[in-house]
Amino acid sequence: MHGPERHELFALIPRNDLVVTSYALIRRDAERYQGIEFDTVVLDEAQHIKNRQTQNAQAVKSVRALHRLVLTARRWRTRCLDLWSIFDFLMPGYLGSAQDFRERYEAPITREKNPEVQARPGPAAAALPPAPASSRDVAADLPAKLEQVSFCELTADQRAFTSRSSRPAARKCSRRSAPGVGAKAGWWC
């Protein structure tokens, strides 16, 4: 959902399996989303809702969905309360109110460096950020990479469908050198 014509598309949402939009447009169109219930809402770059008081966080949390998932590739070097905001989207109420979470966990951990609170069992233990690990440390813990390649033959119908489906995408792409990669060629869309 993007562009000025997106408003005409809201009526079509119930007939579609996937709707993609941005945080900025969810914020602008929050009222329009209130009348829709989704099966699943997936947030990419979930750090955009770490501040619970932003319009982005409030708009996204108001979207109704049966299932919620967040993705982020960012390392968590953040306040505990920022994680609370993301968990509040995932499982509203699970970690209590923001004020309660701040008093029970964030303040004792960050200001008082209280090891008893850090070791306290409960739902917040899963939300608290782990000590940062370097990629070298993580790589040492991983098993050797295993690959298993399997080939299968497509049926005539599958080949025809794949051919028809890929033509529009191929027209949009061109074969040229990748920027900043020298003579390496690749497909760029």
Secondary structure, DSSP 8 states (H G I E B T S, - for coil): --STTHHHHGGGGGG-S-----HHHHHHTHHHHTT-EEEEEEESSGGGG-STTSHHHHHHHTSEEEEEEE-------S-HHHHHHHHHHHSTTTT--HHHHIIIIIHHHHTS--HHHHT--SHHHHHS------HHHHHHHS-------------HHHHHHHHHHHHHHHHH-EEEE-TTSTT-EEEE-
